[in-house]
Amino acid sequence: MKFQAIWTAATSILTLGSFIPYYRSIIAGTTIPHVFSWTIWSITTILAAAAQWAGGAGPGAYPTLFAGILTIGVGICALFQRNNVPVASSDVWAFLGALSAIPIWGLTQNPLWASLSLSVADAIAFWPTIHKCWSAPHSEPVSMYLILFCRNGASFFSLSERNLTTVLFPATMNLMIVVLLVVIEWRGRAATVKS
């Protein structure tokens, strides 16, 4: 139990350590979060914490809940900056697709199905940000996503019970973070070569 408490605290510190610089970069105007991604992530992260709790994660779900609360703040910032990010029709379809995956939690009342549907919704919600980074690879700070990757890995150790319900959401997030980082790196290099 003490081991998990230490990992829960460490995971929460990593969460805060990723979001504080992100908020600063939003305020400085160097990061413009995509409203569709962050709105979906706000919903899915809070619901994933509930699914993790129901799946036996215990206090290991707290860092996910904490991240969800911080994500809501970014979603609100994104809402106020939404005119600064072009929205493509594929972004709208991704947003609607992600939204449609969320109600499965309420329909099934099954934590595993909830975790699965939320993971799918979360993965789809990466599309608008990936699409934005394709055109503007420096519009998202790599450090935020690297810290979140480490945070998600550390979160496995904070879980009271490790099963598909409790690990699927952070594992899916890490997979999508890798995809996003590859796009940022690849497109960033292409942009540097052109200039």
matplotlib code that plots the C-alpha trace (Angstrom):
import matplotlib.pyplot as plt

x = [0.0, 2.8, 4.5, 1.3, 0.9, 4.4, 3.7, 0.4, 2.2, 4.9, 2.3, 0.4, 3.6, 4.4, 0.9, 1.3, 4.8, 3.5, 0.5, 2.2, 4.5, 1.6, -0.6, 2.3, 2.8, -0.9, -0.7, 2.4, 0.6, 3.2, 0.7, -2.8, -4.7, -7.3, -10.7, -12.0, -9.2, -9.2, -12.9, -13.0, -10.0, -11.6, -14.6, -12.8, -10.1, -12.7, -14.8, -11.6, -10.8, -14.3, -13.9, -10.5, -12.0, -14.8, -12.2, -10.3, -7.6, -8.2, -6.2, -4.3, -7.3, -6.6, -3.8, -6.2, -8.9, -6.3, -5.2, -8.9, -9.4, -6.3, -7.5, -10.8, -8.8, -6.9, -10.3, -11.6, -8.5, -8.9, -12.5, -11.4, -8.6, -10.7, -10.6, -6.8, -7.0, -8.5, -11.0, -11.1, -14.1, -12.0, -11.6, -15.4, -15.9, -13.2, -15.0, -18.4, -16.9, -15.2, -18.4, -20.4, -18.0, -18.4, -22.1, -21.1, -20.2, -23.7, -25.3, -23.3, -22.5, -19.5, -16.1, -14.2, -16.5, -16.3, -12.5, -12.5, -14.9, -13.1, -9.8, -11.2, -12.7, -9.5, -7.5, -9.9, -9.6, -5.9, -6.8, -7.5, -4.3, -2.3, -3.9, -3.0, 0.6, 0.9, 0.6, 2.1, 4.5, 5.8, 2.3, 2.5, 5.4, 7.1, 8.0, 4.4, 3.8, 7.1, 6.3, 2.7, 4.2, 6.4, 3.4, 1.3, 4.0, 4.4, 0.6, 0.8, 2.6, 0.0, -2.9, -4.2, -5.2, -3.7, -6.2, -7.4, -9.9, -7.3, -4.4, -6.1, -6.7, -3.1, -1.7, -3.8, -2.8, 0.8, 0.4, -1.3, 1.4, 4.0, 2.1, 1.7, 5.4, 6.4, 4.3, 5.7, 9.3, 8.8, 6.9, 9.2, 12.2, 10.4, 9.6, 13.2, 14.5, 12.1, 13.3]
y = [0.0, 2.4, 1.6, 2.5, 5.7, 6.8, 6.0, 7.8, 10.9, 10.6, 10.3, 13.3, 15.4, 14.3, 15.3, 18.8, 19.0, 18.5, 20.9, 23.9, 24.5, 23.8, 26.4, 28.9, 28.2, 28.8, 32.1, 33.1, 32.3, 29.7, 26.8, 26.9, 23.8, 22.3, 22.7, 19.4, 17.3, 19.0, 18.9, 15.2, 14.6, 16.5, 14.1, 10.9, 11.5, 12.2, 9.2, 7.0, 7.8, 6.6, 3.4, 2.8, 3.2, 0.8, -1.6, -1.8, 0.8, 2.3, 5.5, 4.8, 6.4, 9.8, 10.9, 10.2, 12.3, 15.0, 15.0, 15.2, 18.3, 20.0, 18.9, 20.7, 23.9, 23.4, 22.7, 26.0, 27.8, 26.1, 27.2, 30.9, 30.4, 28.3, 31.0, 30.6, 27.0, 26.1, 23.3, 20.8, 18.6, 15.6, 17.3, 17.6, 13.9, 12.9, 15.0, 13.5, 10.0, 10.5, 11.9, 8.9, 6.4, 8.0, 7.0, 3.3, 3.7, 4.7, 2.1, -0.9, 0.0, -2.3, -0.8, -2.8, -1.6, 1.9, 1.8, 0.4, 3.0, 5.8, 4.7, 4.6, 8.1, 9.4, 7.9, 9.5, 12.8, 12.9, 13.4, 17.1, 17.8, 15.5, 17.3, 20.7, 19.6, 18.3, 21.9, 23.6, 21.1, 23.6, 24.4, 21.8, 21.5, 18.1, 18.2, 18.1, 14.8, 13.3, 14.0, 12.6, 9.5, 9.0, 9.8, 7.2, 4.6, 5.5, 5.3, 1.5, 1.2, 3.3, 1.0, -1.2, -3.7, -4.1, -5.4, -4.5, -2.1, -0.1, -0.1, 0.2, 4.0, 5.1, 2.5, 3.8, 7.4, 6.4, 4.8, 8.0, 10.2, 8.3, 8.8, 12.6, 12.9, 11.1, 13.6, 16.6, 15.4, 14.4, 17.5, 19.7, 18.4, 18.9, 22.5, 23.1, 21.8, 24.0, 27.1]
z = [0.0, 0.9, -2.5, -4.3, -2.3, -3.3, -7.0, -6.8, -5.4, -8.0, -10.8, -9.5, -9.4, -13.0, -14.0, -12.4, -13.9, -17.4, -17.1, -15.5, -18.4, -20.8, -19.2, -19.3, -23.0, -23.6, -21.7, -23.7, -26.9, -28.1, -27.6, -29.0, -27.9, -30.2, -28.6, -30.0, -28.6, -25.2, -24.8, -25.5, -23.3, -20.5, -20.6, -21.2, -18.5, -15.8, -16.9, -17.2, -13.6, -12.6, -14.7, -13.1, -9.7, -10.5, -12.0, -8.7, -9.2, -5.8, -5.1, -8.3, -10.0, -8.3, -10.7, -13.6, -11.9, -11.2, -14.8, -15.8, -13.7, -15.2, -18.7, -18.1, -17.6, -20.9, -22.6, -21.3, -22.5, -25.9, -26.1, -25.7, -28.3, -30.8, -33.5, -33.6, -34.8, -38.1, -37.9, -40.8, -41.6, -40.5, -37.1, -36.8, -37.7, -35.2, -32.5, -33.3, -33.4, -30.1, -28.5, -29.8, -28.1, -24.7, -23.8, -23.8, -20.1, -19.3, -21.5, -20.3, -16.6, -17.2, -16.3, -18.9, -21.7, -20.3, -20.3, -23.9, -25.2, -23.4, -24.8, -28.3, -27.8, -26.4, -29.3, -31.8, -30.0, -30.8, -34.5, -34.4, -32.5, -34.8, -37.8, -36.3, -35.7, -39.3, -40.4, -37.3, -35.7, -33.2, -31.9, -29.2, -26.7, -26.9, -23.2, -22.1, -24.0, -22.9, -19.3, -19.8, -21.4, -18.2, -16.0, -17.7, -17.3, -13.6, -13.1, -13.6, -10.3, -8.5, -9.3, -6.6, -9.2, -12.7, -15.2, -18.6, -17.2, -15.2, -17.6, -21.0, -20.9, -19.9, -22.3, -25.2, -24.3, -24.4, -27.8, -29.2, -27.5, -29.5, -32.7, -31.9, -31.1, -34.3, -36.3, -34.4, -35.0, -38.6, -39.6, -37.5, -39.4, -42.7, -41.8, -40.8, -44.1, -46.1, -44.3]

ax = plt.figure().add_subplot(projection="3d")
ax.plot(x, y, z, "-o")
ax.set_aspect("equal")
plt.show()
